Amino acid sequence: MKVCIVGASGKLGQYMVRHALERGYEVVGVCREKSVGKLDAVKDRITIIPGDTNDRRVIERAVAGCDGVLTVLAPWGVRNYSSGTAQAVMDYARPGARLVFSCGWHITRDGKDVYTWQLRTFAAVFGVLARWIRFADLRDQVEACRRIFASDTRWTVVRGSDLEEGESQGLPVWSRHVGDPVLAGNLTRRVDFALFMVDALTNDELVHEAPAIVGRETASARAHAQRLG
Ligand SMILES: NC(=O)c1ccc[n+]([C@@H]2O[C@H](COP(=O)([O-])OP(=O)(O)OC[C@H]3O[C@@H](n4cnc5c(N)ncnc54)[C@H](OP(=O)(O)O)[C@@H]3O)[C@@H](O)[C@H]2O)c1
């Protein structure tokens, strides 16, 4: 399996590189030119293509011949970084390739997610402030996902809870809607978020799903597992 990791130098991206290499996959990583050094530890084992992830020529080169593409959707800046990246990946990945995108719980596919007032307030306040200082544009991540949901590519959008660092606890559990009791713990280890992304490449049950994930050792996930017996 040959996979492209778009946003390979970030925290999530580096974990995904590690998981993909552990599975014996051939890896092509895309990251900003100034971040190439963050991949020094694996530079002899992967192909690195430097460039902005929304640069269509960079993505065209990077995804050529790939069976799967793992894309970190980041809302940074106010120049349509997320939607530009997602669009380029969908346009240039080979037909039938598995496309797995990352985002957060704030993205909703069908409007049936139930959010706490804390999350709604955070998204609203951060959204306005971040756009005002031209730091990030959450609306563009929403637009990126709208385009993905409407596409006929073999996509999965993985929606991460709050994140923490730490040793792996195994594959996170997931649900279709934020607000489902199993997700109440709202915490996932970043290394396991990455594990879920890489695992999704070979899990056809997740095609055209937007799983909201949570760590399998959270109290809510454990209680759910107990209920299932
Ligand atoms: N952080 C959270 O609490 C949280 C919660 C839920 C879901 N998520 C989702 O998890 C994914 C990864 O998030 P993360 O927080 O773990 O961050 P991350 O992995 O460090 O990823 C951030 C990515 O954005 C790039 N980036 C950073 N600043 C940039 C800029 N100014 N312009 C362009 N690119 C820039 C980074 O590349 P460089 O290496 O070049 O800097 C990296 O590829 C995202 O999809 C996010 O929506 C995060």
Ligand as a Chemical Component Dictionary entry (heavy atoms), coordinates in Angstrom:
data_LIG
# 
_chem_comp.id                   LIG 
_chem_comp.type                 NON-POLYMER 
_chem_comp.pdbx_formal_charge   0 
_chem_comp.three_letter_code    LIG 
# 
loop_
_chem_comp_atom.comp_id 
_chem_comp_atom.atom_id 
_chem_comp_atom.alt_atom_id 
_chem_comp_atom.type_symbol 
_chem_comp_atom.charge 
_chem_comp_atom.model_Cartn_x 
_chem_comp_atom.model_Cartn_y 
_chem_comp_atom.model_Cartn_z 
_chem_comp_atom.pdbx_ordinal 
LIG N1  N1  N 0  -5.728 20.342 18.773 1  
LIG C1  C1  C 0  -6.882 19.840 19.178 2  
LIG O1  O1  O 0  -7.261 19.924 20.341 3  
LIG C2  C2  C 0  -7.786 19.117 18.178 4  
LIG C3  C3  C 0  -8.991 18.592 18.641 5  
LIG C4  C4  C 0  -9.786 17.891 17.755 6  
LIG C5  C5  C 0  -9.406 17.723 16.444 7  
LIG N2  N2  N 1  -8.244 18.268 16.001 8  
LIG C6  C6  C 0  -7.868 18.070 14.592 9  
LIG O2  O2  O 0  -6.652 17.336 14.582 10 
LIG C7  C7  C 0  -5.913 17.668 13.431 11 
LIG C8  C8  C 0  -4.489 17.974 13.838 12 
LIG O3  O3  O 0  -4.503 18.986 14.773 13 
LIG P1  P1  P 0  -3.323 19.199 15.820 14 
LIG O4  O4  O 0  -3.833 20.207 16.774 15 
LIG O5  O5  O -1 -2.885 17.881 16.338 16 
LIG O6  O6  O 0  -2.220 19.920 14.998 17 
LIG P2  P2  P 0  -1.008 19.355 14.189 18 
LIG O7  O7  O 0  -1.054 17.906 14.054 19 
LIG O8  O8  O 0  0.211  19.936 14.764 20 
LIG O9  O9  O 0  -1.287 19.854 12.731 21 
LIG C9  C9  C 0  -1.319 21.132 12.311 22 
LIG C10 C10 C 0  -0.980 21.114 10.821 23 
LIG O10 O10 O 0  -1.139 22.404 10.331 24 
LIG C11 C11 C 0  0.122  22.879 9.834  25 
LIG N3  N3  N 0  0.238  24.296 10.182 26 
LIG C12 C12 C 0  0.471  24.847 11.386 27 
LIG N4  N4  N 0  0.475  26.193 11.280 28 
LIG C13 C13 C 0  0.230  26.482 9.981  29 
LIG C14 C14 C 0  0.107  27.686 9.242  30 
LIG N5  N5  N 0  0.209  28.890 9.811  31 
LIG N6  N6  N 0  -0.131 27.580 7.922  32 
LIG C15 C15 C 0  -0.246 26.384 7.323  33 
LIG N7  N7  N 0  -0.143 25.215 7.976  34 
LIG C16 C16 C 0  0.087  25.274 9.293  35 
LIG C17 C17 C 0  1.163  22.027 10.484 36 
LIG O11 O11 O 0  2.295  21.976 9.672  37 
LIG P3  P3  P 0  3.751  22.421 10.164 38 
LIG O12 O12 O 0  4.410  21.159 10.688 39 
LIG O13 O13 O 0  4.363  22.915 8.888  40 
LIG O14 O14 O 0  3.631  23.488 11.214 41 
LIG C18 C18 C 0  0.437  20.689 10.555 42 
LIG O15 O15 O 0  0.504  20.002 9.325  43 
LIG C19 C19 C 0  -6.657 18.804 12.738 44 
LIG O16 O16 O 0  -7.424 18.280 11.685 45 
LIG C20 C20 C 0  -7.578 19.335 13.833 46 
LIG O17 O17 O 0  -8.771 19.894 13.297 47 
LIG C21 C21 C 0  -7.419 18.945 16.842 48 
# 
loop_
_chem_comp_bond.comp_id 
_chem_comp_bond.atom_id_1 
_chem_comp_bond.atom_id_2 
_chem_comp_bond.value_order 
_chem_comp_bond.pdbx_ordinal 
LIG N1  C1  SING 1  
LIG C1  O1  DOUB 2  
LIG C1  C2  SING 3  
LIG C2  C3  SING 4  
LIG C2  C21 DOUB 5  
LIG C3  C4  DOUB 6  
LIG C4  C5  SING 7  
LIG C5  N2  DOUB 8  
LIG N2  C6  SING 9  
LIG N2  C21 SING 10 
LIG C6  O2  SING 11 
LIG C6  C20 SING 12 
LIG O2  C7  SING 13 
LIG C7  C8  SING 14 
LIG C7  C19 SING 15 
LIG C8  O3  SING 16 
LIG O3  P1  SING 17 
LIG P1  O4  DOUB 18 
LIG P1  O5  SING 19 
LIG P1  O6  SING 20 
LIG O6  P2  SING 21 
LIG P2  O7  DOUB 22 
LIG P2  O8  SING 23 
LIG P2  O9  SING 24 
LIG O9  C9  SING 25 
LIG C9  C10 SING 26 
LIG C10 O10 SING 27 
LIG C10 C18 SING 28 
LIG O10 C11 SING 29 
LIG C11 N3  SING 30 
LIG C11 C17 SING 31 
LIG N3  C12 SING 32 
LIG N3  C16 SING 33 
LIG C12 N4  DOUB 34 
LIG N4  C13 SING 35 
LIG C13 C14 SING 36 
LIG C13 C16 DOUB 37 
LIG C14 N5  SING 38 
LIG C14 N6  DOUB 39 
LIG N6  C15 SING 40 
LIG C15 N7  DOUB 41 
LIG N7  C16 SING 42 
LIG C17 O11 SING 43 
LIG C17 C18 SING 44 
LIG O11 P3  SING 45 
LIG P3  O12 DOUB 46 
LIG P3  O13 SING 47 
LIG P3  O14 SING 48 
LIG C18 O15 SING 49 
LIG C19 O16 SING 50 
LIG C19 C20 SING 51 
LIG C20 O17 SING 52 
# 
